[in-house]
Amino acid sequence: MKAKAFKNGMVPSFVALRQFNRLNIKNTTFVNPPAERYGKEADIALMDGKKGMEGDYYNDWLGFQGVDMEATIALSLPTNINVVKVGLCHEPNDWVMWPKAVWVSFSKDGKGSRPNG
């Protein structure tokens, strides 16, 4: 999307360019819910494209304490997905640690296989 501002008697603004990726999310379900203090807007947090800031773990992050994160994101429409990006944080002083592993899988029927490991 491109945008430019105009006003009589003024020089037009620069052209602002922004790309939006819209996915029609039906719902997000978790086997284990995020820890309450890290789970703000958990239903959209995995797909909203926002990056969390180090030290502010309540906003734009999901945290899991003592359990694995396993989530299913159901889309409303069949969608070709070419890229999956995962944002992680490691800040041991704040008890925020890397996961031991990350798996991403896709399914057309919601019954895709889970990796062994």
C-alpha positions in Angstrom: 0.0 0.0 0.0 1.3 3.5 -0.9 0.2 6.7 0.8 1.0 10.4 0.1 -0.4 13.5 1.7 -1.5 16.6 -0.2 -2.6 20.1 1.0 -3.1 23.2 -1.1 -0.1 25.5 -1.0 2.2 22.9 0.5 4.8 20.6 -0.9 3.4 17.0 -1.1 4.7 14.6 1.4 7.0 11.7 0.6 5.5 8.4 -0.4 5.0 6.0 2.5 5.1 2.3 1.5 3.8 -0.4 3.7 3.2 -4.1 3.0 0.4 -5.8 4.9 0.0 -9.6 5.1 -3.5 -10.5 6.1 -4.3 -13.9 7.3 -7.9 -14.8 8.2 -7.5 -16.4 11.6 -10.4 -18.5 12.7 -8.9 -19.3 16.1 -5.8 -20.2 18.1 -5.9 -23.0 20.6 -3.2 -23.9 23.1 -2.6 -27.3 24.7 -1.3 -25.4 27.7 -2.2 -21.8 28.1 0.5 -19.1 28.3 1.6 -18.1 31.8 -0.9 -15.4 32.8 1.7 -12.6 33.1 3.0 -13.4 29.6 -0.2 -14.2 27.8 -1.8 -10.8 26.8 -3.8 -11.2 23.6 -2.7 -14.8 23.2 -5.3 -15.5 20.6 -3.6 -13.3 18.1 -0.1 -12.9 19.4 1.4 -15.7 17.3 0.2 -14.1 14.1 0.1 -10.3 14.6 3.6 -9.6 13.3 4.6 -7.6 16.3 8.0 -8.0 17.9 8.3 -8.0 21.6 10.8 -5.7 23.4 13.4 -7.2 25.7 12.5 -6.5 29.3 8.8 -5.9 28.5 7.6 -9.5 28.5 4.0 -8.7 29.2 3.3 -7.0 25.8 3.8 -8.8 22.5 5.3 -12.0 24.0 3.9 -15.3 25.1 5.6 -17.1 27.9 5.2 -20.7 29.2 6.4 -21.8 32.6 7.1 -25.5 33.2 5.1 -26.7 30.2 5.7 -26.9 26.5 4.0 -24.4 24.1 1.9 -26.3 21.6 -0.6 -24.2 19.6 -2.8 -24.7 16.7 -3.7 -21.7 14.5 -6.8 -22.4 12.4 -7.2 -20.2 9.3 -10.7 -19.3 7.9 -9.6 -19.8 4.3 -7.0 -22.1 2.6 -3.8 -20.0 2.4 -0.4 -20.6 0.8 2.2 -19.8 3.5 5.7 -19.3 2.1 7.5 -18.0 5.2 7.2 -18.6 8.9 9.2 -16.4 11.3 9.6 -17.2 14.9 10.7 -14.6 17.4 12.4 -15.8 20.6 14.1 -14.1 23.5 16.9 -15.3 25.8 17.5 -13.1 28.9 18.6 -15.4 31.8 18.7 -12.5 34.3 14.9 -12.2 33.8 14.4 -16.0 33.8 13.6 -15.9 30.0 15.3 -18.9 28.2 15.6 -20.2 24.7 13.4 -23.2 24.0 15.2 -26.6 23.6 13.6 -27.0 20.1 11.1 -25.4 17.8 8.8 -27.3 15.3 6.4 -25.9 12.8 4.0 -28.1 10.9 1.1 -27.6 8.5 -2.1 -29.5 8.0 -5.1 -29.2 5.7 -7.4 -31.1 8.1 -6.2 -30.0 11.5 -4.8 -33.4 12.2 -1.3 -33.1 11.1 1.4 -35.2 12.6 3.5 -33.9 15.5 7.3 -34.3 15.2 8.9 -36.8 17.5 11.8 -35.5 19.6 
